[in-house]
Amino acid sequence: MLYFYYGEDDFQINTASLKQISAQAALLRFNAAEADWLKIIAELNSTSLFATAKVIILNNPFSAKNPAILNGLISLLTETTFSSLNTTTLIITEERLKLKFQAGKKQPVILDLEGRGKPLTKIQTKLFELLTATNQSKYFPKLTGAEAERLLNSLAKEKNCQIESGAGRLLLNLTAYNFWQVSHELNKLANYTSQNSPQKTIGEPEVRLLVNDTSNRHFELIEAISNQNLAATTRLLEEVITDETELIISVNLLVRQTLQFLKIKARLEAGDPPVIIEKTLGLPLTVSKRLVEQAGYLKLATLEKLLDNLTKFDWSSKRSRGNLLALFALLLITHTNQKN
């Protein structure tokens, strides 16, 4: 079986991928930027010794720009023998592929670090057409408004809890519509209500009590780093690493927030009016205004340095939380002392 999940919302893409993995299957993951196609094809053509099935996940073949991967996938998809590999499932994901209206119809574009869409190359276009020709492809755009609220309610149902509409909107605002963080906060809220009032629907008081204003803290941390304010950076860093959120989640949130600031900053420098940018962010107006105003103070070069530093380590491969904290603290403090 072959599945293709793409878009801008990595939480939904990851969720859809996990639904295709059975408990009995052997799981292998490959990052297209570093993967060897010969190794991937060898795994596709072999069977697992200790499991009845095998699942291979290949991440970001479009944005990785790895010609061997692109050509290999095209060759694989044009072979009739692939459909006969019924014991192996291949899941291809792409987290920077957006459908954008151009010339009266939706066209796929690759998003760069500043959020600008670039047309697909000929080889990327051919691969996209092959992948979307099947019934097992699905597009996951960034959710806002009613769609985001529906996903929130679905997650709450999965966690055996209910949340009031006003409380749900407050939770989305506090987490800046990041569904990795939304899911984490829902776990806390569900545990709290189950212990204190099992039949109670989660309301705004519970959200205000238990949910940290993640967007506010990360905004301030990025601003402190960009301004090379060591005292503020260390204070905010301590808040980030001592709350209940896993450090990997905090790193992910910082990366996403830095990317958002980069996109806004690039548009501001290109001459886009702040009012237009605010309307296109798909967030409540008060949040959008704050984001655009803060992005105006930040330096583009410093944001790029921060993003580079945050992505230097494969945080998920470090097993010791102590090592994670030491690396994270050293990375940010060193960055704070850099001169532009």
Salt bridges, closest charged atoms under 4 A:
ASP10 OD1 - ARG256 NH1 2.73
GLU43 OE1 - LYS54 NZ 3.07
ASP112 OD2 - ARG116 NE 3.17
GLU114 OE1 - ARG116 NH2 3.16
GLU149 OE1 - ARG169 NH1 3.80
GLU185 OE1 - LYS188 NZ 2.99
GLU204 OE1 - ARG208 NH2 3.45
GLU206 OE2 - LYS200 NZ 3.76
GLU239 OE2 - ARG235 NH1 3.49
ASP243 OD2 - ARG217 NH2 2.98
GLU246 OE1 - ARG321 NH1 3.92
ASP272 OD2 - ARG267 NE 3.09
